[in-house]
Amino acid sequence: MPTATNDVGVRRSRADRVYRSRWFLPAFALVLGGGMLAAMWVGGSLREGLYSFALMAGLAFLFLLGGRSETIRGLRGDGRDERFAMIDTRATAFAGSVVIGTLIVAWLVEVARGHSGQPYAWLGAIAGLAYLVGIGILRWRS
């Protein structure tokens, strides 16, 4: 895979350059907004689809023009450093913990109401399995 060097001479792959481009996150937000629009339109909710697309386009605009903000540059990928990578890892772990906790509570509520607990049981099982696989892979690599 073709590589290039960054400002400190570290070689980066083409994929790394794409994800760290200042254009990637705004483009991704627009594509996601387009997907939301299409899905809601097919589902008979064109108005909500247009609203969702406008919201994602506004977010893309913010990501594109927010270049002076260290946070936006870090999210966008072109202002990342080791510190931001650590912040990103911790934020991802926090978000995952919140989602898993929410799945557990939602499953308990559904079961208490006399329902099967689906789809929360499946999502919780996938989260637990992903966690175990992640532990295994990270343990094996270290």
Buried (B, 14 or more C-beta within 10 A) or exposed (E): EEEEEEEEEEEEEEEBBEBBBBBBBBBBBBEBBBBBBEEBBEEEBEEBBBBBBEEBBEBBEBBBEBEEBEEBBBBBBBBBEEEBEEBEEEEEEEEBEEEBEEBEEBBEEBEEEEEEBEEBBEBBEEBEEEEEEEEEEEEEEE
